[in-house]
Amino acid sequence: MDGFPVLTFERIGVFLLIFLRIGAIFVMLPIFGDRSVPARVKAALSLVLTAMLYPFISFPLPAAYLDNLLPMVVAMGGEIFIGVIIGFTARCLFAAMQAAGEMAGIQIGFSMANVIDPLSSVQVSIVGEFLYLVGLLIFLAVDAHHIFLSVLAESYERIRPLEFAFSGPLMQLLIDLTKNIFVVAVKICAPLIAVALLVNVGLGVIARTVPQINVFIVGFPLQIAAGLFFLGLMAPIFVKMAGRLFLHLQSDLAALFKVM
């Protein structure tokens, strides 16, 4: 019995703080945090990782956090916020892909053809859902989920529990991450927008030169066919761009740790 650690309130508090950060990351992380993954699975994975990391992250918990509930609640909130920010960084990339699909779907004529996303239970464009699912496959193919597991352990070296501080640079970085959603979305769907513009210009010229042709009947299938054709052509470019963005996550998270 001497080999087993003595269960104390301090050790329970340390374990709880570690668990909250890991649990918040799993809730926000793509694939693991989707609604299709049961809450019990997320909790079990968080508990397993917490048990694995606890011997290496164990730190002394000041007596003030054990005697007073308010400092402990603030510390728990800080750990949850750290996990949410780390997961939010990856979520921004998937939001950009879905936004790119939404814009591309509107341009090529799929604005009225929406489907129910089983992961978020909201109506999304067919092209947006397609790019999102392809992004998930690329996320797994480039081992970006392994990057997050390594970053998870690294986060305890860069940001020790009870040392989190919200600052102006952190707020600015979060704003920049949100801004990049629209920048990346425009970069992804720019070729399709250009193709849709050229098709519309061509149809306008045909309507002026040959008024007998019903442009509205001819234009919709032509625009959809051209859009799907160029969507297939830009698939290798999308794969390379998404892979580069996912592999760049580690440096993005390192910059995030500096300001936290």
Secondary structure as the mmCIF struct_conf table of DSSP 4:
data_model
#
loop_
_struct_conf.conf_type_id
_struct_conf.id
_struct_conf.beg_label_comp_id
_struct_conf.beg_label_asym_id
_struct_conf.beg_label_seq_id
_struct_conf.end_label_comp_id
_struct_conf.end_label_asym_id
_struct_conf.end_label_seq_id
TURN_TY1_P TURN_TY1_P1 ASP A 2 GLY A 3
BEND BEND1 PHE A 4 PHE A 4
HELX_LH_PP_P HELX_LH_PP_P1 PRO A 5 VAL A 6
HELX_RH_AL_P HELX_RH_AL_P1 PHE A 9 MET A 28
BEND BEND2 LEU A 29 LEU A 29
TURN_TY1_P TURN_TY1_P2 PRO A 30 GLY A 33
BEND BEND3 ASP A 34 ASP A 34
TURN_TY1_P TURN_TY1_P3 ARG A 35 SER A 36
BEND BEND4 VAL A 37 VAL A 37
HELX_RH_AL_P HELX_RH_AL_P2 ALA A 39 ILE A 57
HELX_LH_PP_P HELX_LH_PP_P2 PRO A 60 PRO A 62
HELX_RH_AL_P HELX_RH_AL_P3 ALA A 63 ASP A 67
HELX_RH_AL_P HELX_RH_AL_P4 LEU A 69 ILE A 108
TURN_TY1_P TURN_TY1_P4 GLY A 109 GLY A 109
BEND BEND5 SER A 111 MET A 112
STRN STRN1 ASN A 114 ILE A 116
TURN_TY1_P TURN_TY1_P5 PRO A 118 SER A 120
BEND BEND6 VAL A 122 VAL A 122
STRN STRN2 GLN A 123 SER A 125
HELX_RH_AL_P HELX_RH_AL_P5 ILE A 126 ALA A 141
TURN_TY1_P TURN_TY1_P6 VAL A 142 ASP A 143
HELX_RH_AL_P HELX_RH_AL_P6 ALA A 144 ARG A 158
BEND BEND7 ILE A 159 ILE A 159
TURN_TY1_P TURN_TY1_P7 PRO A 161 LEU A 162
HELX_RH_AL_P HELX_RH_AL_P7 GLY A 168 THR A 209
TURN_TY1_P TURN_TY1_P8 PRO A 211 GLN A 212
BEND BEND8 ILE A 213 ILE A 213
HELX_RH_AL_P HELX_RH_AL_P8 VAL A 215 LEU A 233
TURN_TY1_P TURN_TY1_P9 MET A 234 MET A 234
HELX_RH_AL_P HELX_RH_AL_P9 ALA A 235 LEU A 247
TURN_TY1_P TURN_TY1_P10 HIS A 248 HIS A 248
HELX_RH_AL_P HELX_RH_AL_P10 LEU A 249 VAL A 259
#
